[in-house]
Amino acid sequence: MKTKGIVTGIVSNLVTVKVDGPVAENEICYITAQGVRLMAEVIKVNGENASVQVFESTRGLKGGDAVEFEGRMLEVELGPGLLSSVYDGLQNNLATMENVFLQRGEYTAPLDHKKLWAFTPLAKPGDKVEAADWLGEVKEGWLPHKIMVPFSFKGTYTVKSVKEAGEYTIDTVMAVLTNEDGEDVKVTMTQRWPVKVAIKGYKEKPRPSRIMETGVRVIDTMNPIAEGGTGFIPGPFGCGKTVLQHAIAKQGDADVIVMAACGERANEVVEIFTEFPELIDPHTGRHLMERTTIICNTSNMPVAAREASVYTAMTLCEYYRAMGLKCLLLADSTSRWAQALREMSNRMEELPGADAFPVDLSAIISSFYARAGMVVLNNGQTGAVTFIGTVSPAGGNLKEPVTESTKKAARCFYALEQNRADQKRYPAVGPLDSYSKYLDYPEIRDFLDETIEKGWVDKVLVAKNIIRRGKEASEQINILGDDGVPMSYHVAFWKSELVDFVILQQDAFDAIDALCPLERQRFMLDLILEICNKEYEFEDFEKCRDFFKRLINELRQMNYSAYESDQFWAYNESVKKMIA
């Protein structure tokens, strides 16, 4: 029998309910107000009173309204049809609606229950299976979508029967399994899973051993992120966080992309809706949206739904990871998720931490980032969830609590600088403040040595040192003037500018320069280091400046030329003559 209750207090989206039975934290309930059922989630239980956060506007809610508890957590429906879809944090399918803004109490089906899917069995009667094992597959776009033993199943099951190859709806019973007690259990193409509980369904979770190629030089060359790794992009407003994420989404070496627009401004969400369906995947030549799912909650939606969106997005990634696929989760912005946590914490009058954020903010962020990673499945194959979030610190202050807490959890730090953005040096990732802890992993070093070239990490450190020396020289030149420093300072400065313009800067809107493969990055960095290792003597700083400006222009033209083209190698010959 379901637990019931009545509303006794309302503070914006926080509602206090007096219950007549047991309830659990994170349990879902429905409040009936003016004939409309509003979904809410229990966030605190104190005796016979439960504090619940409502996922919608509480306008019209009053004391005495009836509440019914469901006995389950917030769940998502998992099955074929998730890709190419646009959902809100509660998995309402926004693509099936005439208006993005749902009416109160309106919930849509996330999956199409009438569509037929071409099923191919992978298991056969008599096979022993357990949670997350593959029973069959359907084609979702061009990707194989595995029909799995539900993640909630415990123990070992015996396959009693499996549907033959054919076309079926997602509600068709695809297999019958017998558990250890001899009971038969029916399995369809769909299953449900609570978003705030990590999906296990794998044998082990080893350390990352390879990088995820993004095609962005400032990431792949300088501070690579591992496949199954975590990173975040902090920076002031207008520095290009969203554009950088979109570039990574378009070019990243991943099978499935999930975009979580968490508390974004409505105009940015509309931009995603209009641009993503038009983008062409450079790896396959197909539409990028075919392997993308968008989870969106704009900043004017209730805070509870904003918080749910990041968990929903992560759960979808874990689901596809269990199929042996490489998933990329991009969250923009985790700051607004943290602000949602702060609002609810303040309404419950909890003890505040730094800047009024919850005291356990660091633990919440860390536990969420820990859900990413590469896993070895029960059948020996691997899958991965790579997570990159953005942080929007107020005033560009990278010492505020959300940035500091995320730094402890994420292994890659891509700091966007206002000064670089003002100079139109995009992507505006600061080369000296940013870092990748994966460069310290022996497995990653071995992978880079084998994939790119021996001693690659040492070359990257040399390039960073050139940038560091150039920055120091620039500061001295600005203080003492052009004629007040030795010529070696000008040479050091222009060598750093060479690395900056040719390696760090990249045109995300150029057909060729937008995607830079690792082989091309290796060639360009080797060429830059060859130039920087030479000793140059100039009569005055003007000749030094003119020489390096011409060199930079030639090298930038190389970036805009296809690597295999005659034009690229013509520019290369021109550069060789200049430095000879």
N, C-alpha and C positions, 0 to 999 in steps of 0.2 A: 504493500500500500504506500502511495506517495505521501511524503511529508507536505503539509500545508502551512500557511502562515498569513499574517495580515501586516500591512504597512503601518509603521508607527512613527517614522521620521523620514524627512527628505531634505537633503542638501545637494542641490544640483543633480548630478548623476549618481550620487551616493544615497542609497535608500536603506533604512533600518527596518528589519522585518522581525516580528515576534513569531517564532515557529512552534509547532505542536509536536515535533518529533526530531529525530536525528538528521543533521545536515553536515556536509563535508566542505572543506575549503576547496575552491575552484569548481564547485558544483553549479550546474546551470538551473535556473528557475525562470518562470514566466509570471509577470505581473499583469493582471487584467485591469486596465484603466479605460473607462468610457467605452467599453466593448472592444478594446484593442489589446492584444497580448504582446507585451514587451519583454524581450529576452534580457536576462541579467546573469551575472556571475557572482558567486559568493567569494568574498575576499577576506572575510574575518568572521569568526564565530566566538561569541562571548555569552556563555550560558544559554538562555532561551532566545537570545537576540543574535541575528545574523546581519552583517553589513554586506550589501550586494551593490555592485556597480552595474548600472543599466547601459546597454549598448546603444541606446537611442535617446532622443529628447524625452525628458520626464514631464513635459508640459501637460497639465491636466491631471497629473497623478495626485492623489490625496490620501490622507490617513484612513485606514480601514479597507483599502483595496485588497483584493484577494491575491495570494501568491501560491504557486504550485511548484514544488521542487521535482526535478527530473531524475535525480539519482545518478547522473552522469556528468562528465566534464564537457567543456566546449570541444566539439569534434568536427573533423572535416571528412567529407566523403571522398574516397580515393578510388580511382578507376579510369578506364579509357575516356578520353575527351577533355582532360585537364589542360593539355597544351592548346595554344591559340586562344585561350579563354582569358577573360578579364573579370576578376572577383574583387569584392571588398573583404575586409578582415574576417567577416563571418561566412565567407565563401558564397555570398549571393552573387549570381552570375549577372554582371552589369551589362553584358552584351545582349541579353535577352530582354532588356528593359528599354522603354522609350525615353526614360529620363534617368540620368545617373543617380539622382537623389531618390532613394526609396521612400515610399510612404511609411509612416510609423506602423510597425507590426507587419510589414510586408517582407516576406522571405521567399527567395526564388530557388529553384532546384539547381544545384551546381553542375549536374551532368545531364546529358540527353538520354532519357530512358527509352526512347523509341528507335534510335539509330541502330543499324545492324553493323556488327564488327566481324571481320573474317578471322575466325579462331583456328589456331593450329595447336594440337596437343603436344606437350613435351614430356609429360609423365604417363605412365601406363599402370593398369591395375596390378596390385601387388607391391608397388614401390613404397618404401618407407620415407615419409616426409615429416618435416616440422615447420614451425612458423617461418615465413618468408621464402620457403622453397618454391620453385617455379613449377606450375602445373601446365601452363600453356602460354601462348602469346598471340597478340593481335597487332596489326600495323596501325600505329597512331602517327599519321603523316607518313614519314619514311623511317621512323624509329620503331624498334620492336618494344612493345608494351607487354611486360610479363604479367600474367594472371597468377597471383601468388597465394600460398596458404596464408590466411589472415594472421597478422602480427600478434593478435591477442591469444592465439592458440598456444596451449601449454603441452609439452611432452611430444611423443612420437605418434604419428598417425599412419594408417595403411590406406593407400588409394584403393577404393572399392570400384569406382568407375569414373571415366573421363569422357566428355563429349567428343564425338568425332569432328574432324575438320568441317567447318561450315560457317554460316553467318548466323549470329545470335545477338540479342539485346543484352545490355549489361545486367539485367535482372534474371537472366536464364541461369539455372543451376548448371554450372560447368563441370563440377566434380562432386563426388560423394566420398567422404573420408570416414574411416572407422577409427575411433580413439582406443586407448588402452583398456577402457572398460567395455569395449564391444559396441559402443553407441555410434550410430551413423550421424555425420554432420554434413550439411549441404554447403557448398561454396559457390558463390556467384562471381561475376567479374569485379564487384565492388566490395569495399569494406570501409569501416569507420575507425578513426583513431583520434584520441585526445591530443590537441595541439601542444599542450604544455608538458607532454611526456615524450622524451626522445624515443624514436623507433630503434629498437635493437636489431634483431634479424640478421646478425652477422657473426662470424666466428671470432675475429679479432680486429683490433684497430691499431695498426702499426704506425710508426712515425712516417711522415711524408718522405718520399724518395725521389721525386721528380718535380720539375717546375711546371706551372701552367703557363703556356705561352699566350700572351695577351696581344702581341703585335705592337705594343707601346714601348718605345725604346727606353724611356726613363724608368720603366718598371722592369722589363725583361733584362736589360743590360745592367742597370745600376742596382736595383733592389728587387729581385724576382720574388714572386709569390709561389709557394708550392702548390701542387695539385692536392686538394684537400686541406689547404692552409687557410689562414685567416689574416685579414688586413683591414685597415680603415683609412679613410681620407678626411682629415680635418682641415678646415679652412674657413676664412670669412665669407660672407655672402658675396656672390658675384665673381668668385675666383675660378669657377669651372668645375666644381665637384660633380654636378649632374652630367655635364658633357663628357667628362673623363669616364664616368661610369657607363655611359651609353657607348663610348668607344670600346671599352672593355667588353661590354655585352655583345657588340657586333663582331668583334674580332677574336674574342677569347676562345681558347681550345677547350670547348665544353659541348656536351651533347644536348643538355637542357639548360635553359636560362629561366630564372625566376626573378622578376623585378618587384620589389616591395616598396611602393611609394607610401611611406609612413608619415602622415601629417604634412605632406607637401602642399605647396600653394596650388590652387585649382588650375592656374594657367600652365604650370609645369606638368600636371597630370594630363591635361588636355593635349599638351605637346607629345606626351608618350603615346596617347591614344591615336593621334593622327600620324605620327612619324613612324612608329614601330611597324605597323602593317605594310609600310612602303619600303622598309629597309631590305636590302638583298644580302643574304649571308655570303660573305666572301669565300667561305670554305666549300659550300655546296652549290652556290648559284641559285638557291631557292629563297623564298621569303623567310626572313629571320623569325617572323611571328609563328611559323610552323613548329618551332621548337622552344617557344617562349610562353610563359604564363605571367600575367601581371596581377599583383595584389595591390589595390590602391585604397587608401583612406586619406582624404584631403584634410587640411588643417581645421576646416570648419565643421568636421564631423566629431561626434562625441569622443572623449579621450579613451573610453573603454574599448571602442572599436579600433582606435589607433593602436592601442597596445596589442590587441589580438592579431593585427595584420602581420607583424614580424614573426609570430609563432606559427601562423597559418602558412606563411611562405617557407619557413624552415621545414615544416612537416612535409610539404609537397616535395622539397628537395630530398629529404630522407627517403621518401617513398620511391623516387626514381633512382636514388643511389642503390636501393635494394634490388634493382633490376640490373645492376652492373654498369650503370651509366655515370658519366662525369657531369656533375651539376654545378652551376655557378649561381650563387645567390647574391644579389645586389640590393642593399637596403639603403634608402634615401628618405629620411635621415634618422639615424638612431638617436639623435639629440631630442627629436620630438617624441620619440617613444619614451625616453627618460623623463621628458617634461610631463607626459601623461602619468607616469609613475609618481612624479612629484605632486601633481594635482590631487591624485587619489590619496596619497599619504597625508597630505595636508588636511584634506577633508575628514580623514579619520583621526586627526589630531595626534598623529604619531610623533615620536621624538625626531626632530629634523636633523639631518647631517649637514655637510657643507652646502651652502647656497640653497638650503631648504630641500635638497634632494633626499630620498630615503637613506637611512643609515646603511642599509644593505645593498645600495646601488651597485657597488663593485661586485658583490657576489652574484647579483641578478645578471649583470652583463657577462661575467665570466662563465656562468653556467650556460648562457645562451650561446656564446662563441664556442664553447666546448662541444656543442652538438655537430659542428662541422668536422671534417676529417675524411681520410681515406680508410676504407674498410675492406676486409677480406670476407667474402660471402661464404655461406655453408658449402657451396659447390666449388670453392677455390678461386672464383673470379673476383675482380675488384670493382669497387665503385667509389665515388668521391663526391663530397660537397665542399666547394671552395666558397668562402664567405668574405665579401668586401662590403663594409658599411661606410657611410659618410657621417661626419659629425659637424654640426654647425655651431661652433662656440660663439657666444655673444661677444661682439666686438673683436673677433679673431683671437680671443684669449685662449691659448693652448694649455693653460694651467688650470682651467676650470674642471669641476668634478667629472663630467662625462668623458672628456678627453683623457684625463688622468686614469680613470677607471678602465677605459677601453684600452689604453696603452698596456695595462697589466695583462689583458686577455689576448690581444691580437699580436701576431708575430711580425707583421709588416706595418710600417708607419709611413704614410705618404702625405707629408705636410704641405699644404698649398700656401703660398706666400702672396700677400697682397701686393708687395712690391713687384714681383714677377708678373702678376696679372695686370698691373698698371702699365708695365712695359710691353704688354702683349706677348709675353714669352710663355706660350702654352705648349703642353700642359704646365701649369704653374707650380709644379712639384719642386720644393726646395731640395737640391741635391745633397746638402750637407746635414740638414736636420732629419731628413728621411732615412730610414734604415730597413733592412730585412734580416731578421734573426736566422732565417733559413740558410744564409750564407755560411753560418757556423756549423751546420749539420754536415757530418762526413758523407751521408748518403746524397745530399744535394750537391756537394762539391764533386763527388765521383760522377754524378749524372752530368754535371756541366762539363767536366773534363772529357767525358765520353761523347757527349752530344755536340758540344761546340768546339772546344779545343783544350788541350792540356794547359793547366795553369790559368784558366779563364778568370777565376776569382781574383788572383793576384793582379791581373791586368785591370780589372774593374777598380781595385783599390788604388792603383797607380793613377787612373783617370780621376778618381775622387780627390786624390792628393793634388793633382794639377788644378782642379777647381778651387780647392782650399787655398793654395798658394796664390792663385789669381785674385781671390777675394781679398786676401791680406794686402796684395800689391795695390788693388783698386782703392782700398781705404787709405793707404799711404799717398797715392797719387791725388786723391781728393783733398787730403789735408795739406800736402806740401806743394801741389801744383805739378804740371807736366815736366817743367824743367828742374824741379827740386828733388827728383829721385833719379837713381841710376837707370840706364837703358834696360838693364836686366829686369827691372820692375815692370816696364812696359811690355817686354817680351812675355813675362809670366802672366800678365793680365790678358794679353791677346791669345795666348795658348788656352787659357781657361774659357775665353769667349768662343774659341774654336770648338771646344767640347760642348759648350752650352748650345750654340746655334745648330750644330750638326747632329749631336746625339740627344740632348735633352729636349730640344724643341721639335715639335711634330705637328703637321697640319692634319687635323682630324677630318677635314672636309676635302682633302685631295685624294683622288682615286688611287694613286700609287703610294703616296707617303703615309696615308692613314694606317696601312697594315705593313709592318716591317718584320719579315721572318727572321728567325735566329741566325740563319746563314748570312743574311745581309747585314745584320747587326754586328756579327763577328768581323766581317770584312771592313765595315766602316770604322769600328773601334780600332782595329789593327792599323788602318791607314792613319787615323788621327794620332795614335801613339807614335807611329813612325815619324810623323811630322813634328810632334812635340818633343821627341827625343833628340832632334837635331839642334845644334847650336847656331844661333843666328846673330849676325852683327849688323847693326844699322847705324847710319850717321846721325839720325835724329828720330824722335818719336813719331813724326808725321809719316816718314817712310815705313816705319814699323807698322803703323796703323793701316796705311794703304795696302801694304803687302798682305796682311792678314785679312783685310776686308775682301780683297780679290779672291783669296784662298777660300774664305767662308762662302762667298757667292758661288764659286765653282762646286764646292762640296754640297751646298744646298740644292743646286741644280741636279747633282747626282741623286739626291734623295727623291727628287720629283721624276726621275727617270726609272723605267722598269729595269730591274737588276740584270735581266738577260738581254737587254737591248744594246744595240751598237752605240746609242747615245750615251748610255751610262759609262761604257768603257772609254768613250771619247773624252768625257769629262775626267775620268780617272787618269788618262794619259796626260791631259792638260795639267792636272794637279802634280803629277810626277815631274813634269818639266819645270814647274814653278819652284819645287823644293830641291831640285837636283843641284 
